[in-house]
Amino acid sequence: MKPPLLPAESFRRVMRVARFDGLSVLGVAGGFALISAASRDVSGAIVGLLVAAAGAIELHGVTLLRAGRGRGMGWLISSQLYLMAILLAYSAVRLARPDISTIRAVVTSELAEQIRQAGMSVDQFLLEFLRLVYLGVAAVTVLYQGAMTIYYVRRRATVAAALHEDELE
């Protein structure tokens, strides 16, 4: 059995994970916000910016931790909870008000015929497809952001110990 990690090593790992996660969220969501804005999709751009803000919040937590401030862990945890809330709200809105008009154009006549042979109308199929997509987004969000939240919460005391060790040196 391995001995537990030293607080300094655990702190470095938390910083590395948080920096990578924050930059990833900021970059991907910012890119989608730009694409949405370029295609004049106002709601998509707003959601992209709200999600990108979660990455900025997480990076702010990293900056605080790097400066030796333990409250940075609170920012890391809150960024995950904020991101989860935004994505769950987005999924709920999309489930409550599905819009198949944008993906209806993608359905070819061959695909439409296969859907009809399976006993569904194209609109029924597209509604079911969107339902599965947004339920999947919600499930992945709960799993990933929930796991990240637990990861940060469990390392809060260890990070505090590492910061305390730095103060003593």
Phi, psi and omega in degrees: 000138181280146174288157179295154179294148172294149180304322181296321179290319177299318178300315179299320180294317178300316180298316181296313180297313183295320179295314179298313181296314180297316179295321179297311180297314181298314182293311183293311181293321177297320177297315178295325177296319178295317178297317179296317180295320180295329178265013177062033175263091186297314182296321177296320179295319180295314179297318177300318178291321178296321178290319178299327178300328178297320177295321178294322178297317180295319178294328175296320177299320177298317179298318178297316179296318179299328178277002177087017180257116183295339180292351175300329178297323176298323178292322178296315180294314182294330178296322179291318179293321177297314180297319178298316180297316180297312183291325177291321177296317178300314179297320180296318178297315180293327177288323181286328183227071181293142180234102182268357184299325182286330181261351178298326181294340182280340183285116178280168180294325178295316179295319179299321179293319178296322179295316179295322178295334178280357176093019179233155170277162179299317180297318177299315180299314181294321176297317179294320178299312179297321178300315179294321179298310184286331171293323176295317177300316180296317181295314180296322178298312180299317181293310186287307181294326175297317179294320178295321178298313178298319179304311181292319181298318181292337181259004181301312181293321180294319178295320177299320178295319179295320179293324178293321177298320179297323180294326182285336182282000000 
